[in-house]
Amino acid sequence: MYEMFRNCKSLENINFKNSNTSHVVDMKRLFYNCSKLSSLNLSSFDTLSVTSIEAMFYKCSNLETINLSYFNTKNVVTFRLFFILL
């Protein structure tokens, strides 16, 4: 999922309800610069295999609500710039 939605400046919302992320290793810059994104529910994400979430929400300046309730960072080694909203 590396840079999957990077620079999607028109993206306002997205539904991950039926997504299978159990084999995802890299979520680096997943929502990088999604400046209109205001709310995210990532509670369905299986992040046990993820090792990098670097800059995942970097420059998501409109992000007000995020659900990370089941976000497992046990195996993450790279958190750099994870949540900078500039």
RAZI-V81172 format. One record per backbone hydrogen bond with DSSP energy under -0.5 kcal/mol. NH is the residue of the N-H (numbers start at 1). CO is the residue of the C=O. If there is no record, write none. Layout:
<<NH | CO> <NH | CO>>
//
This chain:
<<3 | 28> <4 | 1> <5 | 30> <6 | 3> <7 | 32> <8 | 5> <9 | 7> <11 | 8> <16 | 14> <19 | 16> <21 | 19> <24 | 21> <27 | 25> <27 | 52> <29 | 54> <30 | 27> <31 | 56> <32 | 29> <33 | 58> <34 | 31> <35 | 33> <37 | 34> <38 | 12> <39 | 12> <40 | 65> <42 | 40> <42 | 67> <45 | 42> <47 | 45> <50 | 47> <51 | 25> <52 | 25> <53 | 78> <55 | 80> <56 | 53> <57 | 82> <58 | 55> <59 | 84> <60 | 57> <60 | 84> <61 | 59> <63 | 60> <64 | 38> <65 | 38> <67 | 40> <68 | 66> <71 | 68> <72 | 70> <73 | 71> <76 | 73> <77 | 51> <78 | 51> <79 | 77> <82 | 79> <84 | 81> <85 | 83> <86 | 84>>
//
